[in-house]
């Protein structure tokens, strides 16, 4: 279906203004590309731009390239004067090239981008750490990719194609629509996604073999100043915070789901069953007591100063088997990911779950 966007100004009395804001046209889609380059949060605050007008091996140019915190590559293609079907086909063509790109090419891509735009971080390692507070060496760079079409509108057949590729074939492709509006001498830009970006993030096309999801959820638990595995064990929860990219995936979990918990750079430490939905710190209670009033390793009172974007969220868990950090299970070949929660479809995930069941004697 075509997505129509509108903006209305609400007056002081709470009544809808009699006339909604007039739509306006951007000078051209190059202007939209420039706006995204200046501030990538216009399209997604959890992405790091690494390239603009990137030349492929078949002498075509990708409008924009970005990375997320997993090292997954995002191909961003503006519709411009191409037909809707052509821009989708072109994005898929570019994805076939990205699948062959190695780490060194992405590093060089960012170096060129940083030099042309005078960015403060001159290396991809520095830029990645500045954006995500994670060393680039801790992620599998370009282990997966997704495609995003930027347009003012798409025809119904193209939308059906995108939906089909997502729903039936697990191809991570999405569309984002921008509209401009005028209110007196002020101009506004609005954005609407065709598919929830969290879903595309989960469907990011992974290199190598894929298999049906085995029904087991992976959880990345970031042990540190804001998160304690000892607290999670004692009071029965997993948690995530620091922005929507990290916290939104907690919404994937429902009561009865089983999760396998990995502490990055440490190993797997537990498996348990979800007993409730994602909640804020205020709403997470242990026998009617908030974490602020319990004996904990983390000072949860300090979270009161968090902004909404940085807030910590909790999912209650009934643990089936856990080990202390000192006994975390880690070996070559186990699945790892920076997503707080995900549904892996790689053979490595089935191998990981089977190894954990063997090691922890779980049937």
Rosetta blueprint (number, residue, H / E / L):
1 X L
2 X L
3 X L
4 X L
5 X L
6 X L
7 X L
8 X L
9 X L
10 X E
11 X L
12 X L
13 X L
14 X L
15 X L
16 X E
17 X L
18 X L
19 X L
20 X L
21 X L
22 X E
23 X E
24 X E
25 X L
26 X L
27 X L
28 X L
29 X H
30 X H
31 X H
32 X H
33 X H
34 X H
35 X H
36 X H
37 X H
38 X H
39 X L
40 X H
41 X H
42 X H
43 X L
44 X L
45 X L
46 X L
47 X L
48 X E
49 X E
50 X E
51 X E
52 X E
53 X E
54 X E
55 X E
56 X L
57 X L
58 X L
59 X L
60 X L
61 X E
62 X E
63 X E
64 X E
65 X E
66 X E
67 X E
68 X L
69 X L
70 X L
71 X L
72 X L
73 X E
74 X E
75 X E
76 X E
77 X E
78 X E
79 X L
80 X L
81 X L
82 X L
83 X L
84 X H
85 X H
86 X H
87 X H
88 X H
89 X H
90 X H
91 X H
92 X H
93 X H
94 X H
95 X H
96 X H
97 X H
98 X H
99 X L
100 X L
101 X L
102 X L
103 X H
104 X H
105 X H
106 X H
107 X H
108 X H
109 X H
110 X H
111 X H
112 X H
113 X H
114 X H
115 X H
116 X H
117 X H
118 X L
119 X L
120 X L
121 X L
122 X L
123 X L
124 X H
125 X H
126 X H
127 X H
128 X H
129 X H
130 X H
131 X H
132 X H
133 X L
134 X L
135 X L
136 X H
137 X H
138 X H
139 X L
140 X L
141 X L
142 X L
143 X L
144 X E
145 X E
146 X E
147 X E
148 X E
149 X E
150 X E
151 X E
152 X L
153 X L
154 X L
155 X L
156 X H
157 X H
158 X H
159 X H
160 X H
161 X H
162 X H
163 X H
164 X H
165 X H
166 X H
167 X H
168 X H
169 X H
170 X L
171 X L
172 X L
173 X E
174 X E
175 X E
176 X E
177 X E
178 X E
179 X E
180 X E
181 X E
182 X E
183 X E
184 X L
185 X L
186 X E
187 X E
188 X E
189 X E
190 X E
191 X E
192 X E
193 X E
194 X L
195 X L
196 X L
197 X H
198 X H
199 X H
200 X H
201 X H
202 X H
203 X L
204 X L
205 X E
206 X E
207 X L
208 X L
209 X L
210 X L
211 X L
212 X L
213 X L
214 X L
215 X L
216 X L
217 X E
218 X E
219 X E
220 X E
221 X L
222 X L
223 X L
224 X E
225 X L
226 X L
227 X E
228 X L
229 X H
230 X H
231 X H
232 X H
233 X H
234 X H
235 X H
236 X L
237 X E
238 X E
239 X E
240 X E
241 X L
242 X L
243 X L
244 X H
245 X H
246 X H
247 X H
248 X H
249 X H
250 X H
251 X H
252 X H
253 X L
254 X L
255 X L
256 X L
257 X L
258 X E
259 X E
260 X E
261 X E
262 X E
263 X E
264 X L
265 X L
266 X L
267 X E
268 X E
269 X E
270 X E
271 X E
272 X E
273 X E
274 X E
275 X L
276 X L
277 X L
278 X L
279 X E
280 X E
281 X L
282 X L
283 X L
284 X L
285 X E
286 X E
287 X L
288 X L
289 X E
290 X E
291 X H
292 X H
293 X H
294 X L
295 X L
296 X L
297 X L
298 X L
299 X L
300 X H
301 X H
302 X H
303 X H
304 X H
305 X H
306 X L
307 X L
308 X L
309 X L
310 X L
311 X L
312 X L
313 X E
314 X E
315 X E
316 X E
317 X E
318 X E
319 X E
320 X E
321 X E
322 X E
323 X L
324 X L
325 X H
326 X H
327 X H
328 X L
329 X E
330 X L
331 X L
332 X L
333 X L
334 X L
335 X L
336 X L
337 X L
338 X L
339 X L
340 X L
341 X E
342 X E
343 X L
344 X L
345 X L
346 X L
347 X H
348 X H
349 X H
350 X H
351 X H
352 X H
353 X H
354 X H
355 X H
356 X H
357 X H
358 X H
359 X H
360 X L
361 X L
362 X L
363 X L
